[in-house]
Protein backbone atom coordinates (compact mmCIF):
# COMPACT_ATOMS: atom_id res chain seq x y z
CA UNK A 1 0.00 0.00 0.00
CA UNK A 2 1.25 3.46 -0.88
CA UNK A 3 -0.20 6.33 1.14
CA UNK A 4 0.17 9.62 -0.72
CA UNK A 5 0.96 13.01 0.75
CA UNK A 6 -2.61 14.22 0.19
CA UNK A 7 -4.07 11.15 1.89
CA UNK A 8 -1.76 11.64 4.86
CA UNK A 9 -2.96 15.23 5.25
CA UNK A 10 -6.57 13.99 5.29
CA UNK A 11 -5.98 11.23 7.84
CA UNK A 12 -3.54 12.89 10.23
CA UNK A 13 -5.91 15.43 11.76
CA UNK A 14 -4.56 17.47 14.64
CA UNK A 15 -6.77 16.00 17.42
CA UNK A 16 -6.05 12.43 16.30
CA UNK A 17 -2.34 13.08 15.82
CA UNK A 18 -1.92 14.73 19.23
CA UNK A 19 -3.78 11.82 20.86
CA UNK A 20 -1.58 9.30 19.02
CA UNK A 21 1.58 11.00 20.26
CA UNK A 22 0.24 11.19 23.80
CA UNK A 23 -0.31 7.41 23.68
CA UNK A 24 2.99 6.42 22.07
CA UNK A 25 5.10 8.33 24.58
CA UNK A 26 3.82 6.05 27.34
CA UNK A 27 3.86 2.86 25.23
CA UNK A 28 6.63 0.25 25.24
CA UNK A 29 8.44 1.39 22.10
CA UNK A 30 11.98 0.58 21.03
CA UNK A 31 13.55 3.66 19.44
CA UNK A 32 17.31 3.38 18.75
CA UNK A 33 19.41 6.46 18.12
CA UNK A 34 19.09 7.61 14.51
CA UNK A 35 21.78 6.46 12.10
CA UNK A 36 23.86 9.03 10.19
CA UNK A 37 25.75 8.01 7.06
CA UNK A 38 27.69 10.36 4.80
CA UNK A 39 28.08 9.96 1.05
CA UNK A 40 30.25 11.75 -1.49
CA UNK A 41 28.38 13.05 -4.53
CA UNK A 42 30.29 13.77 -7.77
CA UNK A 43 30.69 17.51 -8.35
CA UNK A 44 28.35 18.34 -5.44
CA UNK A 45 28.45 18.76 -1.65
CA UNK A 46 28.48 15.67 0.53
CA UNK A 47 25.10 14.03 1.10
CA UNK A 48 23.67 12.50 4.29
CA UNK A 49 21.52 9.43 4.76
CA UNK A 50 19.47 9.34 7.97
CA UNK A 51 17.72 6.18 9.18
CA UNK A 52 15.22 6.44 12.03
CA UNK A 53 13.85 3.06 13.20
CA UNK A 54 11.24 2.37 15.88
CA UNK A 55 9.08 -0.61 16.72
CA UNK A 56 6.45 -1.98 19.07
CA UNK A 57 7.21 -5.65 19.57
CA UNK A 58 4.65 -7.94 17.99
CA UNK A 59 2.78 -5.04 16.39
CA UNK A 60 4.58 -2.63 14.10
CA UNK A 61 8.06 -1.84 12.81
CA UNK A 62 8.78 1.45 11.09
CA UNK A 63 11.80 3.09 9.47
CA UNK A 64 12.09 6.62 8.10
CA UNK A 65 14.75 7.11 5.43
CA UNK A 66 15.83 10.70 4.91
CA UNK A 67 18.14 11.63 2.03
CA UNK A 68 19.75 15.05 2.39
CA UNK A 69 21.45 16.22 -0.83
CA UNK A 70 22.44 19.90 -0.42
CA UNK A 71 23.63 20.12 -4.02
CA UNK A 72 20.08 19.67 -5.28
CA UNK A 73 19.33 23.35 -4.68
CA UNK A 74 21.60 24.32 -7.57
CA UNK A 75 19.52 22.07 -9.83
CA UNK A 76 16.17 23.40 -8.66
CA UNK A 77 15.42 20.15 -6.80
CA UNK A 78 14.40 19.67 -3.15
CA UNK A 79 17.40 19.11 -0.93
CA UNK A 80 15.58 16.61 1.25
CA UNK A 81 13.63 13.50 0.29
CA UNK A 82 12.01 11.22 2.84
CA UNK A 83 10.20 7.89 2.75
CA UNK A 84 8.52 6.01 5.59
CA UNK A 85 8.11 2.23 5.52
CA UNK A 86 5.73 0.52 7.96
CA UNK A 87 6.02 -3.25 8.44
CA UNK A 88 4.29 -5.95 10.45
CA UNK A 89 5.88 -6.54 13.83
CA UNK A 90 5.05 -10.25 13.68
CA UNK A 91 6.19 -11.21 10.17
CA UNK A 92 8.29 -8.29 8.96
CA UNK A 93 6.18 -7.99 5.84
CA UNK A 94 5.82 -4.49 4.41
CA UNK A 95 2.41 -3.00 5.16
CA UNK A 96 2.70 0.48 3.65
CA UNK A 97 5.03 3.14 2.36
CA UNK A 98 4.23 6.80 2.72
CA UNK A 99 5.58 10.30 2.15
CA UNK A 100 8.12 10.93 4.90
CA UNK A 101 8.22 14.71 4.46
CA UNK A 102 4.52 15.08 5.28
CA UNK A 103 4.79 12.72 8.25
CA UNK A 104 7.74 14.71 9.61
CA UNK A 105 6.00 18.07 9.30
CA UNK A 106 2.72 16.92 10.84
CA UNK A 107 4.21 14.92 13.72
CA UNK A 108 6.62 17.77 14.54
CA UNK A 109 3.80 20.31 14.80
CA UNK A 110 1.63 17.83 16.71
CA UNK A 111 4.45 17.29 19.23
CA UNK A 112 4.59 21.04 19.81
CA UNK A 113 0.81 21.11 20.31
CA UNK A 114 1.03 18.16 22.70
CA UNK A 115 3.68 19.97 24.74
CA UNK A 116 1.58 23.13 24.71
CA UNK A 117 -1.34 21.23 26.22
CA UNK A 118 0.87 20.69 29.29
CA UNK A 119 2.93 23.88 29.27
CA UNK A 120 0.93 26.85 27.93
CA UNK A 121 -1.78 28.56 29.93
CA UNK A 122 -5.32 27.31 29.41
CA UNK A 123 -6.42 30.82 28.46
CA UNK A 124 -3.82 31.23 25.69
CA UNK A 125 -5.50 33.32 22.99
CA UNK A 126 -2.68 35.01 21.04
CA UNK A 127 0.29 33.58 19.19
CA UNK A 128 3.40 34.83 17.40
CA UNK A 129 4.79 32.60 14.63
CA UNK A 130 8.46 33.35 13.99
CA UNK A 131 9.28 31.78 10.64
CA UNK A 132 6.70 31.48 7.85
CA UNK A 133 8.11 28.49 6.02
CA UNK A 134 6.65 24.99 5.71
CA UNK A 135 6.62 24.35 9.46
CA UNK A 136 4.91 27.65 10.21
CA UNK A 137 1.96 26.55 8.06
CA UNK A 138 1.60 23.44 10.26
CA UNK A 139 2.42 24.88 13.69
CA UNK A 140 -0.32 27.51 13.71
CA UNK A 141 -3.28 25.11 13.22
CA UNK A 142 -1.64 22.54 15.50
CA UNK A 143 -1.41 25.01 18.38
CA UNK A 144 -4.93 26.27 17.67
CA UNK A 145 -6.20 22.71 18.07
CA UNK A 146 -5.26 22.63 21.78
CA UNK A 147 -5.73 26.25 22.86
CA UNK A 148 -8.46 28.88 22.12
CA UNK A 149 -6.14 31.01 19.96
CA UNK A 150 -7.94 33.67 17.95
CA UNK A 151 -5.13 36.11 17.12
CA UNK A 152 -1.94 35.22 15.23
CA UNK A 153 1.04 37.40 14.37
CA UNK A 154 3.57 36.23 11.76
CA UNK A 155 7.18 37.36 11.35
CA UNK A 156 9.71 36.21 8.78
CA UNK A 157 12.93 37.65 7.41
CA UNK A 158 11.11 37.69 4.07
CA UNK A 159 8.01 39.91 4.50
CA UNK A 160 6.41 38.52 1.34
CA UNK A 161 6.53 34.98 2.74
CA UNK A 162 5.06 36.20 6.03
CA UNK A 163 2.29 38.08 4.21
CA UNK A 164 1.34 34.95 2.31
CA UNK A 165 0.96 32.98 5.55
CA UNK A 166 -1.05 35.80 7.14
CA UNK A 167 -3.49 35.66 4.23
CA UNK A 168 -3.87 31.90 4.59
CA UNK A 169 -4.49 32.17 8.33
CA UNK A 170 -7.13 34.85 7.76
CA UNK A 171 -8.83 32.55 5.26
CA UNK A 172 -9.13 30.03 8.09
CA UNK A 173 -11.18 32.52 10.12
CA UNK A 174 -8.53 33.80 12.54
CA UNK A 175 -7.36 37.33 13.17
CA UNK A 176 -3.91 37.38 11.55
CA UNK A 177 -1.40 40.21 11.25
CA UNK A 178 2.01 40.79 9.74
CA UNK A 179 4.67 41.48 12.36
CA UNK A 180 7.43 43.79 11.15
CA UNK A 181 10.99 43.46 12.40
CA UNK A 182 10.63 46.81 14.17
CA UNK A 183 7.52 45.59 16.01
CA UNK A 184 8.89 42.13 16.84
CA UNK A 185 10.05 42.94 20.41
CA UNK A 186 6.69 44.49 21.33
CA UNK A 187 4.60 41.70 19.79
CA UNK A 188 6.78 39.02 21.39
CA UNK A 189 6.30 40.76 24.73
CA UNK A 190 2.52 40.82 24.41
CA UNK A 191 1.40 37.41 23.08
CA UNK A 192 0.63 34.29 25.13
CA UNK A 193 2.51 31.80 22.94
CA UNK A 194 5.54 32.10 20.66
CA UNK A 195 6.49 29.40 18.18
CA UNK A 196 9.84 29.53 16.36
CA UNK A 197 10.62 27.52 13.23
CA UNK A 198 13.60 29.15 11.52
CA UNK A 199 16.98 28.14 10.15
CA UNK A 200 18.69 30.70 12.38
CA UNK A 201 22.24 30.25 13.64
CA UNK A 202 21.93 33.30 15.90
CA UNK A 203 19.04 34.15 18.25
CA UNK A 204 15.91 35.70 16.76
CA UNK A 205 14.02 35.73 20.08
CA UNK A 206 15.41 37.31 23.24
CA UNK A 207 14.68 36.74 26.90
CA UNK A 208 14.36 40.46 27.57
CA UNK A 209 11.21 40.46 25.40
CA UNK A 210 9.34 37.68 27.20
CA UNK A 211 6.42 38.43 29.50
CA UNK A 212 5.49 36.36 32.56
CA UNK A 213 3.25 33.41 31.68
CA UNK A 214 4.31 33.07 28.04
CA UNK A 215 5.02 29.67 26.50
CA UNK A 216 7.81 29.39 23.90
CA UNK A 217 7.92 26.57 21.37
CA UNK A 218 11.31 26.03 19.68
CA UNK A 219 11.36 23.87 16.56
CA UNK A 220 14.02 25.18 14.19
CA UNK A 221 17.44 24.34 15.65
CA UNK A 222 18.57 20.81 14.78
CA UNK A 223 22.38 21.15 14.87
CA UNK A 224 24.80 22.18 17.68
CA UNK A 225 25.50 25.52 15.97
CA UNK A 226 21.89 26.59 15.35
CA UNK A 227 19.90 28.50 17.93
CA UNK A 228 16.70 30.56 18.01
CA UNK A 229 16.80 32.06 21.53
CA UNK A 230 19.49 33.71 23.63
CA UNK A 231 20.91 32.62 26.96
CA UNK A 232 18.66 34.98 28.94
CA UNK A 233 15.53 33.31 27.56
CA UNK A 234 16.80 29.89 28.62
CA UNK A 235 17.71 31.22 32.07
CA UNK A 236 14.31 32.83 32.65
CA UNK A 237 12.30 29.81 31.55
CA UNK A 238 11.39 26.38 32.84
CA UNK A 239 12.83 24.13 30.11
CA UNK A 240 11.12 21.05 28.69
CA UNK A 241 12.17 18.83 25.77
CA UNK A 242 10.80 16.03 23.62
CA UNK A 243 13.72 13.77 24.62
CA UNK A 244 16.67 14.67 26.82
CA UNK A 245 19.14 12.52 24.90
CA UNK A 246 18.24 14.00 21.54
CA UNK A 247 17.98 17.61 22.66
CA UNK A 248 21.24 17.61 24.61
CA UNK A 249 23.11 16.09 21.66
CA UNK A 250 21.64 17.96 18.72
CA UNK A 251 20.42 21.51 19.37
CA UNK A 252 22.45 24.66 19.91
CA UNK A 253 19.53 26.08 21.89
CA UNK A 254 20.77 23.85 24.72
CA UNK A 255 24.35 22.97 23.79
CA UNK A 256 25.56 26.58 23.49
CA UNK A 257 24.14 27.99 26.77
CA UNK A 258 25.30 24.87 28.63
CA UNK A 259 28.80 25.24 27.18
CA UNK A 260 28.83 28.91 28.16
CA UNK A 261 27.69 28.12 31.71
CA UNK A 262 24.37 29.96 31.42
CA UNK A 263 22.33 26.82 32.22
CA UNK A 264 22.97 23.17 33.05
CA UNK A 265 21.53 19.93 31.69
CA UNK A 266 19.85 19.48 35.06
CA UNK A 267 17.75 22.59 34.36
CA UNK A 268 15.57 20.51 32.04
CA UNK A 269 12.40 19.87 34.02
CA UNK A 270 10.93 16.98 32.03
CA UNK A 271 10.57 15.30 28.63
CA UNK A 272 7.43 14.18 26.85
CA UNK A 273 7.43 10.69 28.37
CA UNK A 274 7.18 12.25 31.83
CA UNK A 275 4.50 14.75 30.83
CA UNK A 276 2.38 12.14 29.03
CA UNK A 277 2.93 9.64 31.83
CA UNK A 278 1.86 12.23 34.43
CA UNK A 279 5.05 11.91 36.45
CA UNK A 280 5.49 15.65 35.88
CA UNK A 281 2.51 18.01 35.86
CA UNK A 282 4.03 20.55 33.47
CA UNK A 283 3.12 24.18 34.09
CA UNK A 284 0.99 23.28 37.10
CA UNK A 285 4.05 21.85 38.87
CA UNK A 286 5.93 25.14 38.65
CA UNK A 287 6.02 27.85 41.28
CA UNK A 288 3.48 30.55 40.37
CA UNK A 289 2.24 28.65 37.29
CA UNK A 290 0.33 31.64 35.89
CA UNK A 291 3.52 33.71 35.86
CA UNK A 292 6.06 31.06 34.84
CA UNK A 293 7.78 31.26 31.46
CA UNK A 294 8.02 27.85 29.80
CA UNK A 295 10.13 26.67 26.87
CA UNK A 296 9.66 23.46 24.90
CA UNK A 297 12.52 22.41 22.64
CA UNK A 298 11.97 19.59 20.13
CA UNK A 299 14.47 17.87 17.87
CA UNK A 300 12.23 15.02 16.70
CA UNK A 301 11.93 11.39 17.75
CA UNK A 302 11.31 8.21 15.76
CA UNK A 303 8.39 7.32 18.05
CA UNK A 304 6.54 10.31 16.65
CA UNK A 305 7.01 9.06 13.09
CA UNK A 306 5.82 5.59 14.09
CA UNK A 307 2.69 7.00 15.73
CA UNK A 308 1.82 8.96 12.59
CA UNK A 309 2.42 6.00 10.29
CA UNK A 310 0.29 3.65 12.42
CA UNK A 311 -2.54 6.20 12.55
CA UNK A 312 -2.47 6.68 8.77
CA UNK A 313 -2.32 2.93 8.11
CA UNK A 314 -5.09 1.93 10.53
CA UNK A 315 -7.44 4.45 8.94
CA UNK A 316 -6.91 2.86 5.51
C-alpha positions in Angstrom: 0.0 0.0 0.0 1.3 3.5 -0.9 -0.2 6.3 1.1 0.2 9.6 -0.7 1.0 13.0 0.8 -2.6 14.2 0.2 -4.1 11.2 1.9 -1.8 11.6 4.9 -3.0 15.2 5.3 -6.6 14.0 5.3 -6.0 11.2 7.8 -3.5 12.9 10.2 -5.9 15.4 11.8 -4.6 17.5 14.6 -6.8 16.0 17.4 -6.1 12.4 16.3 -2.3 13.1 15.8 -1.9 14.7 19.2 -3.8 11.8 20.9 -1.6 9.3 19.0 1.6 11.0 20.3 0.2 11.2 23.8 -0.3 7.4 23.7 3.0 6.4 22.1 5.1 8.3 24.6 3.8 6.1 27.3 3.9 2.9 25.2 6.6 0.3 25.2 8.4 1.4 22.1 12.0 0.6 21.0 13.6 3.7 19.4 17.3 3.4 18.8 19.4 6.5 18.1 19.1 7.6 14.5 21.8 6.5 12.1 23.9 9.0 10.2 25.8 8.0 7.1 27.7 10.4 4.8 28.1 10.0 1.1 30.2 11.7 -1.5 28.4 13.0 -4.5 30.3 13.8 -7.8 30.7 17.5 -8.3 28.4 18.3 -5.4 28.5 18.8 -1.7 28.5 15.7 0.5 25.1 14.0 1.1 23.7 12.5 4.3 21.5 9.4 4.8 19.5 9.3 8.0 17.7 6.2 9.2 15.2 6.4 12.0 13.8 3.1 13.2 11.2 2.4 15.9 9.1 -0.6 16.7 6.4 -2.0 19.1 7.2 -5.7 19.6 4.6 -7.9 18.0 2.8 -5.0 16.4 4.6 -2.6 14.1 8.1 -1.8 12.8 8.8 1.4 11.1 11.8 3.1 9.5 12.1 6.6 8.1 14.7 7.1 5.4 15.8 10.7 4.9 18.1 11.6 2.0 19.8 15.1 2.4 21.4 16.2 -0.8 22.4 19.9 -0.4 23.6 20.1 -4.0 20.1 19.7 -5.3 19.3 23.4 -4.7 21.6 24.3 -7.6 19.5 22.1 -9.8 16.2 23.4 -8.7 15.4 20.2 -6.8 14.4 19.7 -3.2 17.4 19.1 -0.9 15.6 16.6 1.3 13.6 13.5 0.3 12.0 11.2 2.8 10.2 7.9 2.7 8.5 6.0 5.6 8.1 2.2 5.5 5.7 0.5 8.0 6.0 -3.2 8.4 4.3 -5.9 10.4 5.9 -6.5 13.8 5.1 -10.3 13.7 6.2 -11.2 10.2 8.3 -8.3 9.0 6.2 -8.0 5.8 5.8 -4.5 4.4 2.4 -3.0 5.2 2.7 0.5 3.6 5.0 3.1 2.4 4.2 6.8 2.7 5.6 10.3 2.2 8.1 10.9 4.9 8.2 14.7 4.5 4.5 15.1 5.3 4.8 12.7 8.3 7.7 14.7 9.6 6.0 18.1 9.3 2.7 16.9 10.8 4.2 14.9 13.7 6.6 17.8 14.5 3.8 20.3 14.8 1.6 17.8 16.7 4.5 17.3 19.2 4.6 21.0 19.8 0.8 21.1 20.3 1.0 18.2 22.7 3.7 20.0 24.7 1.6 23.1 24.7 -1.3 21.2 26.2 0.9 20.7 29.3 2.9 23.9 29.3 0.9 26.8 27.9 -1.8 28.6 29.9 -5.3 27.3 29.4 -6.4 30.8 28.5 -3.8 31.2 25.7 -5.5 33.3 23.0 -2.7 35.0 21.0 0.3 33.6 19.2 3.4 34.8 17.4 4.8 32.6 14.6 8.5 33.3 14.0 9.3 31.8 10.6 6.7 31.5 7.9 8.1 28.5 6.0 6.7 25.0 5.7 6.6 24.4 9.5 4.9 27.7 10.2 2.0 26.6 8.1 1.6 23.4 10.3 2.4 24.9 13.7 -0.3 27.5 13.7 -3.3 25.1 13.2 -1.6 22.5 15.5 -1.4 25.0 18.4 -4.9 26.3 17.7 -6.2 22.7 18.1 -5.3 22.6 21.8 -5.7 26.2 22.9 -8.5 28.9 22.1 -6.1 31.0 20.0 -7.9 33.7 17.9 -5.1 36.1 17.1 -1.9 35.2 15.2 1.0 37.4 14.4 3.6 36.2 11.8 7.2 37.4 11.4 9.7 36.2 8.8 12.9 37.7 7.4 11.1 37.7 4.1 8.0 39.9 4.5 6.4 38.5 1.3 6.5 35.0 2.7 5.1 36.2 6.0 2.3 38.1 4.2 1.3 34.9 2.3 1.0 33.0 5.6 -1.1 35.8 7.1 -3.5 35.7 4.2 -3.9 31.9 4.6 -4.5 32.2 8.3 -7.1 34.9 7.8 -8.8 32.6 5.3 -9.1 30.0 8.1 -11.2 32.5 10.1 -8.5 33.8 12.5 -7.4 37.3 13.2 -3.9 37.4 11.6 -1.4 40.2 11.3 2.0 40.8 9.7 4.7 41.5 12.4 7.4 43.8 11.2 11.0 43.5 12.4 10.6 46.8 14.2 7.5 45.6 16.0 8.9 42.1 16.8 10.0 42.9 20.4 6.7 44.5 21.3 4.6 41.7 19.8 6.8 39.0 21.4 6.3 40.8 24.7 2.5 40.8 24.4 1.4 37.4 23.1 0.6 34.3 25.1 2.5 31.8 22.9 5.5 32.1 20.7 6.5 29.4 18.2 9.8 29.5 16.4 10.6 27.5 13.2 13.6 29.1 11.5 17.0 28.1 10.2 18.7 30.7 12.4 22.2 30.3 13.6 21.9 33.3 15.9 19.0 34.1 18.2 15.9 35.7 16.8 14.0 35.7 20.1 15.4 37.3 23.2 14.7 36.7 26.9 14.4 40.5 27.6 11.2 40.5 25.4 9.3 37.7 27.2 6.4 38.4 29.5 5.5 36.4 32.6 3.2 33.4 31.7 4.3 33.1 28.0 5.0 29.7 26.5 7.8 29.4 23.9 7.9 26.6 21.4 11.3 26.0 19.7 11.4 23.9 16.6 14.0 25.2 14.2 17.4 24.3 15.6 18.6 20.8 14.8 22.4 21.2 14.9 24.8 22.2 17.7 25.5 25.5 16.0 21.9 26.6 15.3 19.9 28.5 17.9 16.7 30.6 18.0 16.8 32.1 21.5 19.5 33.7 23.6 20.9 32.6 27.0 18.7 35.0 28.9 15.5 33.3 27.6 16.8 29.9 28.6 17.7 31.2 32.1 14.3 32.8 32.6 12.3 29.8 31.5 11.4 26.4 32.8 12.8 24.1 30.1 11.1 21.0 28.7 12.2 18.8 25.8 10.8 16.0 23.6 13.7 13.8 24.6 16.7 14.7 26.8 19.1 12.5 24.9 18.2 14.0 21.5 18.0 17.6 22.7 21.2 17.6 24.6 23.1 16.1 21.7 21.6 18.0 18.7 20.4 21.5 19.4 22.5 24.7 19.9 19.5 26.1 21.9 20.8 23.9 24.7 24.4 23.0 23.8 25.6 26.6 23.5 24.1 28.0 26.8 25.3 24.9 28.6 28.8 25.2 27.2 28.8 28.9 28.2 27.7 28.1 31.7 24.4 30.0 31.4 22.3 26.8 32.2 23.0 23.2 33.1 21.5 19.9 31.7 19.8 19.5 35.1 17.8 22.6 34.4 15.6 20.5 32.0 12.4 19.9 34.0 10.9 17.0 32.0 10.6 15.3 28.6 7.4 14.2 26.9 7.4 10.7 28.4 7.2 12.3 31.8 4.5 14.8 30.8 2.4 12.1 29.0 2.9 9.6 31.8 1.9 12.2 34.4 5.0 11.9 36.4 5.5 15.7 35.9 2.5 18.0 35.9 4.0 20.5 33.5 3.1 24.2 34.1 1.0 23.3 37.1 4.1 21.8 38.9 5.9 25.1 38.6 6.0 27.8 41.3 3.5 30.5 40.4 2.2 28.6 37.3 0.3 31.6 35.9 3.5 33.7 35.9 6.1 31.1 34.8 7.8 31.3 31.5 8.0 27.9 29.8 10.1 26.7 26.9 9.7 23.5 24.9 12.5 22.4 22.6 12.0 19.6 20.1 14.5 17.9 17.9 12.2 15.0 16.7 11.9 11.4 17.7 11.3 8.2 15.8 8.4 7.3 18.1 6.5 10.3 16.7 7.0 9.1 13.1 5.8 5.6 14.1 2.7 7.0 15.7 1.8 9.0 12.6 2.4 6.0 10.3 0.3 3.7 12.4 -2.5 6.2 12.6 -2.5 6.7 8.8 -2.3 2.9 8.1 -5.1 1.9 10.5 -7.4 4.5 8.9 -6.9 2.9 5.5 
